[in-house]
Amino acid sequence: METTMFSNDMILSWLHYFSESVDMNIADLKILDITGKNKNLIPTIMSHRAVLVLTDAGHPDIFYQMWDAELGNCRIWYNEGSDPSGPIKHDKLSNMIDRGINASAAMLIINPDARANYHIGMENTRFSCGSVHYVCREVRAIIMNKLDLGDQDTICIVSGESIAVEAAMIASEGCVIAVEYNRRDRQTMKENVEKFGLNNVVIVESLADGVLRCLPVPDIAFIVISEHTAEEVQQLRAVNPDMLFVFYTLDFDLLMELPPLFRQHGLERTEAIHLGISRVNSKSMVEPFPAPWLISAKRMEPVI
């Protein structure tokens, strides 16, 4: 069982404390303890109207990060102590961005703009600018559908920055291993991690030198095909022979390299999709987007 400084009795006390002053439905409340295993605060607030956050000291930028994530309309209910007693205060988050948290306590965050659930396929304008050319949101939504992640999954994503961000939001109790070979792309990935408050993303330069031995074992991998793909498949299957793969490419020649790669590593293709997305602009002209291939593969079942 995961250790935490908040017992069940303490949590119930905080619930009672806030319920006496705040008009809320406890049945709709999300409780998030960020003192134990890394949890993603910002995506949780984005998708819940009321969140009881249990926190420890040492979060000097927590409100600024929320404001930077466009959560400035949230209202924060809190007190000045570490116990659920005494006067309760509340303020709009946009007025608290210079505050930090210097003691273990709880706070209630009300988000009037919350969505009922996580919105797959975010607008590209929400991601950090920088060196990365992001796929269009419609393609990303289909990719996320094919990955079919659970909240505790561990996924390795190679050169898929926006996919890593959305995967981290869905696999909130799991881990995202983001492989970025390019230094500038690693920096952009770090900026996105900070922007969205993602605490379950590990960024690595490559999978070489046994780096996977020091990380959670992935259940699934999303790989943008490159000259490194054969090595990546070998390294990933060494830690999990039952790894599920989703490959992405715009290059037909690279696509044709997959069948011999599958035979070499005992994989079989389970699905192949060619995507075509177009939009009609303000001048009624059709603007096509790059049309990628998505190839899914898994361990080949033995013939009996």
C-alpha positions as CSV (number, residue, x, y, z in Angstrom):
1,M,0.0,0.0,0.0
2,E,1.3,3.5,-0.9
3,T,2.4,5.5,2.1
4,T,0.9,8.9,2.8
5,M,0.9,11.4,5.6
6,F,-2.9,11.7,5.5
7,S,-4.9,9.0,7.3
8,N,-8.5,8.2,6.5
9,D,-9.6,10.0,9.7
10,M,-7.7,13.1,8.6
11,I,-9.2,13.1,5.2
12,L,-12.7,12.8,6.6
13,S,-12.0,15.7,9.0
14,W,-10.9,17.9,6.1
15,L,-14.1,16.9,4.1
16,H,-16.3,17.8,7.1
17,Y,-14.3,21.1,7.5
18,F,-14.9,22.2,3.9
19,S,-18.4,21.0,3.6
20,E,-19.5,23.3,6.5
21,S,-18.5,26.4,4.4
22,V,-18.7,25.4,0.7
23,D,-21.8,24.5,-1.2
24,M,-20.6,21.3,-2.9
25,N,-21.8,17.7,-3.5
26,I,-19.3,15.4,-1.8
27,A,-20.4,12.6,-4.1
28,D,-18.9,14.5,-7.1
29,L,-15.7,15.4,-5.3
30,K,-12.3,14.1,-6.4
31,I,-9.7,13.5,-3.7
32,L,-6.1,13.8,-4.8
33,D,-3.1,13.1,-2.5
34,I,0.0,14.5,-4.0
35,T,2.3,13.6,-1.1
36,G,2.9,10.0,-2.1
37,K,3.5,8.7,-5.6
38,N,3.7,11.5,-8.2
39,K,0.3,12.6,-9.2
40,N,-0.8,15.0,-11.9
41,L,-2.6,17.9,-10.3
42,I,-3.3,20.1,-13.3
43,P,-5.0,17.5,-15.5
44,T,-7.1,16.4,-12.5
45,I,-8.3,19.9,-11.9
46,M,-9.1,20.3,-15.6
47,S,-11.5,17.4,-15.6
48,H,-13.2,17.8,-12.2
49,R,-15.4,20.6,-10.9
50,A,-14.2,20.0,-7.2
51,V,-10.9,18.6,-6.1
52,L,-9.8,18.1,-2.5
53,V,-6.0,18.3,-2.7
54,L,-3.9,16.8,0.1
55,T,-0.4,18.3,-0.1
56,D,2.8,18.6,1.8
57,A,5.2,21.6,2.1
58,G,7.5,22.6,-0.6
59,H,5.3,23.7,-3.6
60,P,6.4,27.3,-4.1
61,D,5.0,27.6,-7.7
62,I,1.9,25.4,-7.5
63,F,-0.6,28.2,-8.1
64,Y,1.5,29.9,-10.7
65,Q,1.7,26.6,-12.6
66,M,-2.1,26.3,-12.4
67,W,-2.5,29.8,-13.7
68,D,-0.1,29.1,-16.5
69,A,-2.3,26.1,-17.5
70,E,-5.2,28.5,-18.0
71,L,-6.9,27.6,-14.7
72,G,-7.1,31.2,-13.4
73,N,-10.9,31.0,-12.9
74,C,-10.6,28.4,-10.2
75,R,-11.5,29.3,-6.6
76,I,-9.3,28.0,-3.8
77,W,-10.7,27.3,-0.3
78,Y,-8.0,26.9,2.4
79,N,-6.9,27.9,5.9
80,E,-3.5,29.0,7.3
81,G,-2.8,25.9,9.3
82,S,-2.1,22.2,9.0
83,D,-5.3,21.1,10.7
84,P,-9.0,21.3,9.6
85,S,-9.9,24.0,12.1
86,G,-10.1,27.8,12.4
87,P,-11.2,30.4,9.8
88,I,-11.6,29.3,6.2
89,K,-10.5,31.5,3.4
90,H,-11.1,31.5,-0.3
91,D,-9.9,33.5,-3.3
92,K,-9.7,33.2,-7.1
93,L,-6.6,31.4,-8.2
94,S,-5.5,34.4,-10.4
95,N,-5.1,36.3,-7.2
96,M,-2.9,33.7,-5.5
97,I,-0.2,33.0,-8.1
98,D,2.5,34.4,-5.9
99,R,1.6,32.2,-2.9
100,G,3.3,28.8,-2.1
101,I,2.6,26.0,0.2
102,N,4.8,25.8,3.3
103,A,3.0,23.2,5.4
104,S,1.1,19.9,5.0
105,A,-2.5,20.7,4.6
106,A,-5.6,20.3,2.4
107,M,-7.2,22.8,0.0
108,L,-10.4,22.6,-2.0
109,I,-10.2,23.7,-5.6
110,I,-13.5,24.5,-7.4
111,N,-13.2,24.7,-11.2
112,P,-16.3,26.2,-12.9
113,D,-14.8,25.4,-16.3
114,A,-14.1,21.7,-15.8
115,R,-14.9,19.2,-18.4
116,A,-16.9,16.1,-17.5
117,N,-13.8,14.1,-18.6
118,Y,-10.5,14.5,-20.3
119,H,-10.7,16.0,-23.8
120,I,-8.7,13.8,-26.2
121,G,-7.1,15.6,-29.1
122,M,-6.1,19.0,-27.7
123,E,-5.5,22.0,-29.9
124,N,-1.9,22.3,-30.9
125,T,-1.8,25.9,-29.7
126,R,-1.9,24.5,-26.1
127,F,1.4,22.8,-26.4
128,S,4.7,24.5,-26.0
129,C,6.2,26.2,-29.0
130,G,9.7,25.2,-29.9
131,S,11.4,22.7,-32.2
132,V,8.5,20.2,-32.5
133,H,6.1,19.9,-35.4
134,Y,3.0,18.4,-33.8
135,V,0.6,16.1,-35.6
136,C,-2.9,17.6,-36.1
137,R,-5.3,17.0,-33.2
138,E,-7.6,14.7,-35.2
139,V,-4.6,12.3,-35.9
140,R,-3.6,12.5,-32.3
141,A,-7.1,11.6,-31.2
142,I,-7.0,8.5,-33.4
143,I,-3.6,7.5,-32.0
144,M,-4.8,7.8,-28.4
145,N,-7.8,5.7,-29.3
146,K,-5.5,3.0,-30.7
147,L,-3.2,3.1,-27.7
148,D,-6.3,2.5,-25.5
149,L,-4.4,3.4,-22.3
150,G,-5.5,2.6,-18.7
151,D,-4.8,4.9,-15.8
152,Q,-2.1,2.7,-14.5
153,D,-0.3,1.8,-17.7
154,T,3.3,2.4,-18.4
155,I,4.1,3.5,-22.0
156,C,7.3,4.2,-23.9
157,I,6.9,6.9,-26.5
158,V,9.6,7.6,-29.0
159,S,9.7,11.0,-30.7
160,G,6.0,11.6,-30.0
161,E,5.9,14.7,-27.8
162,S,2.2,15.6,-27.9
163,I,1.3,11.9,-27.7
164,A,3.4,11.8,-24.5
165,V,1.5,14.7,-23.0
166,E,-1.9,13.3,-23.6
167,A,-0.8,9.8,-22.6
168,A,0.5,11.2,-19.2
169,M,-2.9,12.7,-18.6
170,I,-4.7,9.5,-19.2
171,A,-2.2,7.1,-17.5
172,S,-2.3,9.3,-14.4
173,E,-1.4,6.5,-12.1
174,G,1.2,5.1,-14.5
175,C,4.3,6.3,-16.2
176,V,5.3,7.7,-19.6
177,I,8.9,7.2,-20.8
178,A,9.5,9.8,-23.4
179,V,12.5,9.1,-25.7
180,E,13.8,12.3,-27.4
181,Y,17.0,11.9,-29.4
182,N,17.2,15.6,-30.3
183,R,18.4,18.0,-27.6
184,R,16.0,20.8,-28.7
185,D,13.1,18.3,-28.8
186,R,14.0,17.2,-25.2
187,Q,13.9,20.8,-24.1
188,T,10.4,21.2,-25.7
189,M,9.3,18.1,-24.0
190,K,10.5,19.4,-20.7
191,E,8.6,22.6,-21.3
192,N,5.4,20.7,-22.0
193,V,5.9,18.6,-18.8
194,E,6.2,21.8,-16.8
195,K,3.3,23.5,-18.6
196,F,0.8,20.7,-17.9
197,G,2.2,19.8,-14.4
198,L,3.0,16.2,-15.4
199,N,4.8,14.3,-12.7
200,N,4.6,10.9,-14.3
201,V,6.9,11.6,-17.3
202,V,10.5,10.5,-17.5
203,I,12.5,12.0,-20.4
204,V,15.5,10.0,-21.7
205,E,17.9,10.6,-24.6
206,S,17.7,7.0,-25.9
207,L,17.0,3.4,-24.9
208,A,20.7,2.5,-25.1
209,D,23.0,1.4,-22.2
210,G,20.3,-0.5,-20.4
211,V,18.3,2.6,-19.4
212,L,15.1,0.6,-19.3
213,R,16.5,-1.5,-16.4
214,C,16.2,1.6,-14.1
215,L,12.6,2.5,-15.2
216,P,9.1,1.0,-14.8
217,V,8.5,-1.8,-17.4
218,P,6.4,-0.5,-20.3
219,D,3.2,-2.3,-21.3
220,I,2.9,-0.6,-24.7
221,A,5.1,1.4,-27.0
222,F,4.4,4.2,-29.5
223,I,7.3,4.6,-32.0
224,V,7.8,7.1,-34.7
225,I,9.8,4.9,-37.2
226,S,13.4,5.9,-37.8
227,E,16.8,4.4,-38.2
228,H,16.7,3.5,-34.5
229,T,13.5,1.4,-34.7
230,A,15.0,-2.1,-34.9
231,E,17.2,-1.4,-31.8
232,E,14.2,0.1,-30.0
233,V,12.1,-2.9,-30.6
234,Q,14.9,-5.2,-29.4
235,Q,15.5,-3.2,-26.3
236,L,11.8,-3.0,-25.4
237,R,11.1,-6.6,-25.9
238,A,14.1,-7.5,-23.8
239,V,12.3,-6.1,-20.7
240,N,8.8,-7.1,-21.8
241,P,8.4,-9.8,-24.5
242,D,4.6,-9.2,-24.5
243,M,5.0,-5.5,-25.4
244,L,2.2,-4.1,-27.6
245,F,3.5,-1.7,-30.3
246,V,2.0,1.1,-32.3
247,F,4.2,2.4,-35.1
248,Y,3.8,5.7,-36.9
249,T,5.3,6.9,-40.2
250,L,4.7,9.2,-43.1
251,D,7.5,7.4,-45.1
252,F,6.4,4.5,-47.4
253,D,10.0,3.1,-47.6
254,L,10.2,3.0,-43.8
255,L,6.8,1.4,-43.7
256,M,8.1,-1.4,-46.0
257,E,10.9,-2.2,-43.5
258,L,8.3,-3.3,-40.9
259,P,7.5,-6.8,-42.2
260,P,11.0,-8.1,-42.0
261,L,11.5,-6.4,-38.7
262,F,8.4,-8.2,-37.4
263,R,9.6,-11.6,-38.6
264,Q,13.0,-11.0,-37.0
265,H,11.5,-10.2,-33.6
266,G,8.6,-12.6,-33.5
267,L,5.9,-9.9,-33.9
268,E,2.7,-10.0,-35.9
269,R,0.7,-7.1,-37.3
270,T,-2.7,-6.7,-35.8
271,E,-3.9,-3.6,-37.6
272,A,-2.8,-1.2,-40.3
273,I,-4.5,2.2,-40.8
274,H,-3.8,4.9,-43.3
275,L,-5.2,8.3,-42.1
276,G,-6.3,11.1,-44.3
277,I,-7.4,14.4,-42.7
278,S,-8.4,17.5,-44.5
279,R,-10.0,20.8,-43.4
280,V,-11.9,23.4,-45.3
281,N,-10.5,26.9,-44.6
282,S,-12.2,30.3,-44.5
283,K,-11.9,30.6,-48.3
284,S,-13.7,27.3,-48.8
285,M,-10.4,25.7,-49.9
286,V,-9.6,22.2,-48.9
287,E,-6.3,22.0,-46.9
288,P,-5.0,18.4,-46.5
289,F,-2.8,17.3,-43.6
290,P,0.1,14.8,-43.8
291,A,-1.4,11.2,-44.1
292,P,0.4,8.9,-41.7
293,W,0.3,5.1,-41.4
294,L,-0.4,3.5,-38.0
295,I,0.7,-0.1,-37.7
296,S,-0.1,-2.1,-34.5
297,A,1.8,-5.3,-33.6
298,K,2.1,-7.8,-30.8
299,R,4.0,-11.0,-29.9
300,M,3.3,-13.7,-32.4
301,E,1.3,-16.5,-30.9
302,P,2.9,-20.0,-31.2
303,V,1.3,-22.4,-33.7
304,I,0.0,-25.5,-31.9
